[in-house]
């Protein structure tokens, strides 16, 4: 006989070493629960709120309707929590419930129930209703309309560009009565060319955006302003300016009398600044003077590092310079750090009726050749040349700020004979400042990624490429390539 089949007397079972106390059989579990609940003075609704057990399960427990209960593993949990809530012994009630379940199973046919499955929330199915379909179509139409408006706004915000491909330079010299201007713009754009004396020429770009127009040339300076009008948006582009110089004829003797034609009046220009050979320690140079012309241009060409010119600077020519007056191209000289030469600034000054002009220009470190040219209508232009030098102040010593970009690079430096610490391999974005009184030697593994600022002057990359190199710097000078390995001397 198992423990479950022991005789129940009163509220106890007879087992080994136990004596019966009361022969009254215990009431069913459901009745015990109901009586306890009524003694507690609560109804099933209150019990449901307090125990969080659903009402139908509490009712099934009190009615002993075990077929309405979930699988035993859940029922035991409900029974234990409900017994504790009612102040009953949960273990005793579980034993009595097991006995009742066993008696019930023995009196009925044993049915094989499937194993309990974990409770899972039912999956949600998306059902597309006609209303949802219509709303989706409407949303797509609205998005398409908004996209169309955005594209149109961008089109109207853009300005059709215009460019000139012939002549190839914005300053040209052509000795002819007419020439053809060619260029590119937007397909179908209306091209307007305004020449000297407000003479107008009109052209239309083809579907590839190409256009051309023949224009007349007068003796002397011819300024042309070219604009493009977009055929869709009606917006006009920024004017593109082209200057063509048609040289003046040389003076010739008359065939019958031997007299000469009256000389054409020439330009005059009194250039006060900059003084030839001037030295600037902050990079600022003032172009100052007077002229009888209507326009002054300044073109600068890099000569080399400070002191690179071995011969005296060219002397300004006081006479007109006939022939080509196109601004000279940049010098092919390689810069002091082994990189391509820096590009100097340029000026285009409209001279007021007073004839005086004054503009300030800013230059990087180095020696520069400035070509200042005065232009007038119907006369040959006049040019003068000045040479200037930009270098740090010699009394301020050396202050070099190093910034690494793109890739890492190792650095080594010697300042006034002493090794500079804190360098080694630097990562992109890292910055170091090195100071010296009389001499600084710096060596880099990848000079092309090492940007330097010397005494407030941005010099760009220290060198070019990824091969190691060394540079020597003295007060007032730019970095100069050297074979020195920048090892400490003491």
C-alpha positions as CSV (number, residue, x, y, z in Angstrom):
1,X,0.0,0.0,0.0
2,X,1.4,3.3,-1.0
3,X,1.3,6.5,0.9
4,X,-1.5,7.8,-1.3
5,X,-3.6,4.8,-0.5
6,X,-3.3,5.1,3.3
7,X,-6.6,5.4,5.2
8,X,-7.7,8.9,5.9
9,X,-9.2,9.4,9.4
10,X,-10.3,12.9,10.2
11,X,-7.8,15.3,8.7
12,X,-4.9,12.8,9.0
13,X,-3.7,9.6,7.5
14,X,-2.9,6.5,9.4
15,X,0.7,5.5,8.8
16,X,3.4,3.8,10.7
17,X,3.6,5.1,14.3
18,X,0.4,7.1,14.0
19,X,-2.8,6.5,15.8
20,X,-6.3,7.6,14.4
21,X,-7.7,10.7,15.9
22,X,-11.0,11.1,14.2
23,X,-12.8,8.7,11.9
24,X,-14.8,11.5,10.1
25,X,-13.7,11.6,6.4
26,X,-12.2,14.9,5.2
27,X,-14.4,17.0,2.9
28,X,-13.5,17.3,-0.8
29,X,-10.8,19.8,-1.6
30,X,-13.3,22.1,-3.4
31,X,-15.6,22.2,-0.4
32,X,-12.7,22.9,1.9
33,X,-11.7,25.9,-0.3
34,X,-15.2,27.2,-0.5
35,X,-15.7,27.0,3.3
36,X,-12.4,28.8,3.9
37,X,-13.2,31.5,1.5
38,X,-16.6,32.1,3.1
39,X,-15.0,32.2,6.5
40,X,-12.5,34.8,5.1
41,X,-15.6,36.8,4.0
42,X,-14.6,37.4,0.3
43,X,-16.3,36.5,-2.9
44,X,-14.8,34.9,-6.0
45,X,-14.4,38.3,-7.7
46,X,-12.3,39.6,-4.7
47,X,-10.3,36.4,-4.7
48,X,-9.6,36.8,-8.4
49,X,-8.3,40.3,-7.9
50,X,-6.1,39.3,-4.9
51,X,-4.6,36.1,-6.2
52,X,-4.5,37.0,-9.9
53,X,-6.1,33.7,-10.7
54,X,-8.8,33.8,-13.2
55,X,-12.4,33.5,-11.9
56,X,-13.3,30.4,-13.9
57,X,-10.3,28.5,-12.5
58,X,-11.2,29.4,-8.9
59,X,-14.8,28.3,-9.5
60,X,-13.6,25.0,-11.0
61,X,-11.3,24.4,-7.9
62,X,-14.2,25.0,-5.5
63,X,-16.6,22.8,-7.6
64,X,-14.1,20.0,-8.0
65,X,-14.6,20.4,-11.8
66,X,-11.1,19.3,-12.6
67,X,-11.9,18.9,-16.3
68,X,-12.3,22.7,-16.5
69,X,-8.8,23.2,-15.1
70,X,-5.6,23.6,-17.1
71,X,-2.9,20.8,-17.1
72,X,-1.9,19.6,-13.6
73,X,1.4,21.5,-13.6
74,X,-0.6,24.8,-13.7
75,X,-3.4,23.5,-11.5
76,X,-1.0,22.7,-8.6
77,X,0.3,26.2,-8.8
78,X,-3.2,27.7,-8.7
79,X,-4.1,25.4,-5.8
80,X,-1.0,26.2,-3.7
81,X,-1.5,30.0,-4.2
82,X,-5.2,29.8,-3.4
83,X,-4.6,27.7,-0.2
84,X,-2.0,30.2,1.0
85,X,-4.4,33.1,0.3
86,X,-7.2,31.3,2.3
87,X,-4.9,30.4,5.2
88,X,-4.9,26.6,4.5
89,X,-2.0,24.2,4.5
90,X,-1.0,24.0,0.8
91,X,0.9,20.7,1.2
92,X,-2.1,18.9,2.8
93,X,-4.5,20.3,0.1
94,X,-2.1,19.1,-2.7
95,X,-2.0,15.6,-1.2
96,X,-5.8,15.5,-0.9
97,X,-6.1,16.8,-4.5
98,X,-3.8,14.1,-5.8
99,X,-5.9,11.5,-4.0
100,X,-9.0,12.8,-5.6
101,X,-7.4,12.9,-9.0
102,X,-6.2,9.4,-8.7
103,X,-9.6,8.2,-7.6
104,X,-11.1,10.0,-10.6
105,X,-8.7,8.4,-13.0
106,X,-9.2,4.9,-11.7
107,X,-13.0,5.2,-12.1
108,X,-12.8,6.5,-15.7
109,X,-11.1,5.3,-18.8
110,X,-7.6,6.6,-18.9
111,X,-7.2,8.9,-21.8
112,X,-3.9,9.8,-23.2
113,X,-3.6,13.6,-23.3
114,X,-1.1,15.4,-25.4
115,X,1.8,16.9,-23.5
116,X,1.2,20.4,-22.4
117,X,2.4,23.1,-24.9
118,X,3.9,26.4,-23.8
119,X,1.5,29.2,-23.8
120,X,2.2,31.5,-26.8
121,X,0.4,34.6,-27.8
122,X,-1.5,34.1,-31.0
123,X,0.3,35.6,-34.0
124,X,-1.2,38.7,-35.5
125,X,-2.2,38.5,-39.1
126,X,-2.0,41.6,-41.3
127,X,-5.2,41.9,-43.2
128,X,-5.3,44.3,-46.1
129,X,-8.6,45.9,-46.2
130,X,-9.9,48.0,-49.2
131,X,-9.5,51.1,-47.0
132,X,-5.9,50.3,-46.3
133,X,-5.3,49.7,-50.0
134,X,-6.8,53.1,-51.0
135,X,-4.8,54.8,-48.2
136,X,-1.6,53.3,-49.5
137,X,-2.3,54.4,-53.1
138,X,-3.1,57.9,-51.8
139,X,0.2,58.0,-49.8
140,X,2.2,57.0,-52.8
141,X,0.6,59.7,-54.9
142,X,1.3,62.3,-52.3
143,X,5.0,61.2,-52.0
144,X,5.4,61.3,-55.8
145,X,3.9,64.8,-55.9
146,X,6.2,66.0,-53.2
147,X,9.2,64.5,-55.0
148,X,8.2,66.2,-58.2
149,X,7.9,69.5,-56.4
150,X,11.4,69.0,-54.8
151,X,12.9,68.3,-58.2
152,X,11.3,71.3,-59.8
153,X,12.5,73.5,-56.9
154,X,16.0,72.3,-57.3
155,X,15.9,72.9,-61.0
156,X,14.7,76.5,-60.5
157,X,17.3,77.0,-57.7
158,X,20.1,76.0,-60.0
159,X,21.7,78.6,-62.3
160,X,22.8,77.5,-65.8
161,X,26.6,78.0,-65.9
162,X,28.4,79.5,-68.9
163,X,32.0,79.0,-69.9
164,X,34.3,80.1,-72.7
165,X,36.5,77.6,-74.5
166,X,37.8,79.8,-77.3
167,X,39.9,81.8,-76.7
168,X,41.4,79.5,-74.1
169,X,42.5,82.3,-71.7
170,X,40.5,85.1,-70.2
171,X,43.2,87.5,-71.2
172,X,44.2,87.1,-74.9
173,X,45.9,89.1,-77.7
174,X,44.3,88.7,-81.1
175,X,45.4,91.0,-84.0
176,X,42.2,90.7,-86.2
177,X,39.1,92.7,-86.9
178,X,36.8,89.9,-85.7
179,X,37.1,86.7,-83.7
180,X,34.8,83.8,-82.8
181,X,33.9,83.2,-79.1
182,X,33.0,79.6,-78.3
183,X,31.9,78.0,-75.1
184,X,29.5,75.7,-73.3
185,X,26.3,76.2,-71.3
186,X,23.0,74.4,-70.7
187,X,21.1,72.9,-73.7
188,X,19.1,75.5,-75.4
189,X,20.3,78.4,-73.2
190,X,20.1,81.9,-74.7
191,X,23.6,83.4,-74.8
192,X,24.1,87.1,-74.6
193,X,27.5,88.7,-75.3
194,X,28.0,92.3,-74.3
195,X,31.1,93.8,-76.0
196,X,32.8,97.2,-76.0
197,X,30.4,100.2,-76.3
198,X,27.5,98.0,-75.1
199,X,27.5,96.2,-78.4
200,X,25.2,93.1,-78.1
201,X,25.5,89.7,-79.7
202,X,23.0,86.8,-79.2
203,X,23.5,83.1,-79.7
204,X,21.7,79.9,-78.6
205,X,23.4,76.8,-77.2
206,X,22.6,73.5,-79.1
207,X,21.4,70.3,-77.4
208,X,25.0,69.5,-76.3
209,X,25.2,72.9,-74.7
210,X,27.8,74.3,-77.2
211,X,27.6,77.8,-78.6
212,X,29.6,80.2,-80.7
213,X,29.4,83.8,-81.8
214,X,31.5,86.1,-84.0
215,X,32.4,89.4,-82.4
216,X,34.1,92.6,-83.6
217,X,37.5,93.7,-82.2
218,X,38.5,97.3,-81.8
219,X,42.1,98.5,-81.5
220,X,43.2,98.2,-77.8
221,X,41.3,96.5,-75.0
222,X,38.0,94.7,-75.7
223,X,36.0,93.5,-72.7
224,X,33.3,91.0,-73.2
225,X,30.7,89.9,-70.7
226,X,28.9,86.6,-71.5
227,X,25.7,85.4,-69.7
228,X,23.4,82.5,-70.3
229,X,19.6,82.5,-69.8
230,X,18.0,79.1,-68.9
231,X,15.1,78.4,-71.3
232,X,13.1,76.6,-68.6
233,X,13.7,78.6,-65.4
234,X,14.4,82.0,-67.0
235,X,17.3,82.5,-64.6
236,X,20.5,84.2,-65.8
237,X,23.9,83.0,-65.0
238,X,26.8,84.9,-63.4
239,X,28.6,86.9,-66.1
240,X,31.8,85.3,-67.6
241,X,34.4,88.0,-68.4
242,X,36.8,87.8,-71.3
243,X,39.4,90.4,-72.3
244,X,40.9,90.5,-75.8
245,X,43.7,93.0,-76.7
246,X,44.0,94.0,-80.3
247,X,47.5,95.6,-80.7
248,X,47.7,99.2,-81.9
249,X,49.3,99.8,-85.4
250,X,52.9,101.0,-85.5
251,X,53.6,104.5,-86.7
252,X,54.5,104.6,-90.4
253,X,55.6,107.4,-92.7
254,X,53.1,108.8,-95.2
255,X,54.0,107.6,-98.8
256,X,53.7,111.1,-100.5
257,X,54.8,113.6,-97.9
258,X,57.0,111.5,-95.7
259,X,55.1,112.8,-92.6
260,X,54.1,110.4,-89.8
261,X,50.7,109.7,-88.4
262,X,49.9,111.5,-85.2
263,X,51.2,109.3,-82.3
264,X,48.6,107.5,-80.3
265,X,48.5,108.8,-76.7
266,X,50.1,106.3,-74.3
267,X,49.3,105.3,-70.8
268,X,51.1,106.6,-67.8
269,X,51.5,104.8,-64.4
270,X,53.2,106.0,-61.3
271,X,53.7,102.9,-59.1
272,X,54.4,103.9,-55.5
273,X,54.3,100.5,-54.0
274,X,55.5,97.9,-53.5
275,X,59.1,99.1,-53.7
276,X,61.3,96.7,-55.7
277,X,63.1,94.3,-53.4
278,X,60.8,95.0,-50.5
279,X,60.7,92.5,-47.6
280,X,57.5,91.7,-45.7
281,X,57.4,89.8,-42.4
282,X,53.6,89.3,-42.2
283,X,52.8,88.5,-45.9
284,X,50.9,91.7,-46.5
285,X,51.9,93.8,-49.5
286,X,50.3,97.1,-50.6
287,X,49.9,97.8,-54.3
288,X,49.6,101.6,-54.6
289,X,49.9,104.2,-57.3
290,X,48.2,106.3,-60.0
291,X,47.5,105.7,-63.7
292,X,45.7,107.3,-66.7
293,X,44.2,103.8,-67.5
294,X,40.8,102.5,-66.4
295,X,41.9,99.1,-65.1
296,X,45.0,97.6,-63.3
297,X,45.8,93.9,-63.0
298,X,48.4,92.3,-60.7
299,X,49.9,88.9,-61.5
300,X,52.3,87.2,-59.1
301,X,54.8,84.4,-59.8
302,X,56.7,82.4,-57.3
303,X,60.5,82.7,-57.7
304,X,61.7,80.5,-54.8
305,X,62.4,80.6,-51.1
306,X,63.6,83.9,-49.5
307,X,66.9,84.8,-51.0
308,X,66.5,82.5,-54.0
309,X,67.1,85.2,-56.6
310,X,70.8,85.4,-57.4
311,X,70.6,88.4,-59.7
312,X,69.1,91.9,-59.2
313,X,65.4,92.1,-59.6
314,X,64.2,93.3,-63.0
315,X,63.9,97.1,-63.4
316,X,60.4,98.5,-64.2
317,X,60.0,99.5,-67.8
318,X,58.7,103.1,-68.1
319,X,57.5,102.6,-71.6
320,X,54.6,100.7,-73.1
321,X,55.0,97.0,-73.8
322,X,53.3,96.2,-77.1
323,X,52.6,92.7,-78.1
324,X,51.0,89.9,-76.0
325,X,49.8,91.2,-72.6
326,X,48.3,88.0,-71.3
327,X,49.2,87.4,-67.6
328,X,52.3,85.1,-67.4
329,X,51.8,81.6,-66.3
330,X,53.1,80.4,-62.9
331,X,56.8,79.6,-62.7
332,X,57.6,75.9,-62.9
333,X,60.1,76.3,-60.1
334,X,59.7,73.7,-57.4
335,X,59.0,75.2,-54.0
336,X,61.5,75.1,-51.1
337,X,59.9,72.0,-49.5
338,X,60.0,69.9,-52.6
339,X,56.4,70.4,-53.4
340,X,54.9,72.2,-56.5
341,X,55.3,76.0,-56.2
342,X,52.6,77.9,-54.3
343,X,50.1,79.9,-56.4
344,X,50.3,83.6,-55.7
345,X,47.3,85.9,-55.4
346,X,46.1,88.1,-58.3
347,X,44.2,91.4,-58.5
348,X,41.9,93.1,-61.0
349,X,41.3,96.7,-60.0
350,X,38.8,99.1,-61.6
351,X,40.5,102.5,-61.4
352,X,38.2,105.4,-60.4
353,X,38.1,108.7,-62.2
354,X,40.7,110.1,-59.8
355,X,43.3,107.7,-61.3
356,X,44.6,106.5,-58.0
357,X,44.4,102.8,-56.9
358,X,45.3,101.0,-53.6
359,X,44.8,97.3,-52.8
360,X,46.4,95.0,-50.2
361,X,47.6,91.5,-51.2
362,X,48.7,88.6,-48.9
363,X,51.5,86.2,-49.9
364,X,53.0,83.0,-48.5
365,X,56.6,82.8,-47.5
366,X,59.0,83.1,-50.5
367,X,60.3,85.4,-53.2
368,X,57.7,86.7,-55.6
369,X,57.7,88.6,-58.9
370,X,54.7,91.0,-59.4
371,X,53.6,92.2,-62.8
372,X,51.4,95.3,-62.5
373,X,49.7,96.2,-65.8
374,X,47.5,99.2,-66.6
375,X,44.9,99.0,-69.4
376,X,43.1,101.7,-71.3
377,X,40.7,101.9,-74.2
378,X,42.4,102.5,-77.6
379,X,46.0,102.4,-76.1
380,X,48.6,99.8,-75.5
381,X,48.8,98.5,-71.9
382,X,51.7,99.4,-69.7
383,X,53.4,96.9,-67.3
384,X,55.9,97.2,-64.5
385,X,57.6,94.5,-62.5
386,X,58.4,94.4,-58.8
387,X,60.2,91.7,-56.8
388,X,59.2,91.2,-53.1
389,X,60.3,88.8,-50.4
390,X,58.0,87.4,-47.7
391,X,59.8,85.9,-44.7
392,X,59.3,85.5,-40.9
393,X,60.9,88.2,-38.7
394,X,64.5,87.1,-38.1
395,X,64.4,88.2,-34.4
396,X,61.5,86.0,-33.4
397,X,63.2,82.7,-33.7
398,X,61.5,79.6,-35.1
399,X,58.0,78.3,-34.2
400,X,56.9,75.3,-36.3
401,X,53.4,73.8,-35.9
402,X,53.2,70.3,-37.4
403,X,49.8,68.6,-38.2
404,X,49.5,65.0,-39.5
405,X,46.8,64.3,-42.0
406,X,45.5,61.3,-44.1
407,X,48.1,58.7,-42.8
408,X,50.6,58.3,-39.9
409,X,54.2,59.4,-40.2
410,X,57.2,59.2,-38.0
411,X,59.1,62.4,-37.2
412,X,62.5,63.3,-35.9
413,X,63.8,66.8,-35.1
414,X,66.8,68.7,-33.8
415,X,66.4,72.2,-32.3
416,X,69.6,74.2,-31.7
417,X,71.6,71.0,-31.6
418,X,69.3,69.2,-29.1
419,X,67.1,66.2,-29.8
420,X,63.3,67.1,-29.7
421,X,61.3,64.6,-27.6
422,X,57.6,63.7,-27.9
423,X,57.7,63.0,-31.6
424,X,58.1,59.4,-32.9
425,X,55.1,58.0,-34.9
426,X,52.2,60.4,-35.0
427,X,48.6,59.5,-36.1
428,X,46.3,61.6,-38.4
429,X,45.0,64.6,-36.6
430,X,47.9,64.8,-34.1
431,X,49.7,68.2,-33.7
432,X,53.1,69.1,-32.3
433,X,54.8,72.5,-31.9
434,X,58.6,72.8,-32.1
435,X,60.5,76.0,-31.2
436,X,64.1,76.9,-31.8
437,X,66.3,80.0,-31.5
438,X,68.8,79.6,-34.3
439,X,68.3,76.3,-36.2
440,X,65.7,73.6,-36.6
441,X,66.2,70.3,-38.5
442,X,63.2,68.1,-39.1
443,X,63.0,64.7,-40.8
444,X,59.7,62.9,-41.8
445,X,58.9,59.4,-42.9
446,X,56.0,60.6,-45.1
447,X,56.5,64.3,-45.9
448,X,53.4,64.5,-48.0
449,X,51.1,64.0,-45.0
450,X,53.0,66.5,-42.7
451,X,51.4,70.0,-42.9
452,X,53.5,72.8,-41.4
453,X,52.9,76.4,-40.2
454,X,56.1,78.4,-39.8
455,X,55.8,81.5,-37.6
456,X,52.1,81.9,-38.5
457,X,52.6,81.2,-42.2
458,X,50.8,78.1,-43.6
459,X,53.3,76.3,-45.9
460,X,51.2,73.3,-46.7
461,X,52.8,69.9,-46.9
462,X,56.5,69.6,-45.8
463,X,57.3,67.6,-48.9
464,X,55.8,65.3,-51.5
465,X,55.4,61.6,-51.7
466,X,56.0,59.0,-49.1
467,X,59.8,58.8,-49.1
468,X,61.7,60.1,-46.0
469,X,63.3,63.5,-46.2
470,X,65.0,66.2,-44.1
471,X,64.5,70.0,-44.1
472,X,66.6,72.7,-42.4
473,X,65.0,75.9,-41.1
474,X,66.7,79.1,-39.9
475,X,65.1,82.3,-38.7
476,X,63.6,84.3,-41.5
477,X,63.8,81.5,-44.0
478,X,61.6,78.8,-45.4
479,X,62.3,75.0,-45.0
480,X,65.2,74.0,-47.3
481,X,65.8,70.3,-48.2
482,X,69.0,68.9,-46.7
483,X,71.0,65.6,-46.5
484,X,71.2,66.0,-42.7
485,X,69.6,63.2,-40.8
486,X,68.6,65.6,-38.0
487,X,70.6,63.7,-35.3
488,X,71.6,65.6,-32.1
489,X,75.0,67.2,-32.3
490,X,75.6,67.2,-28.5
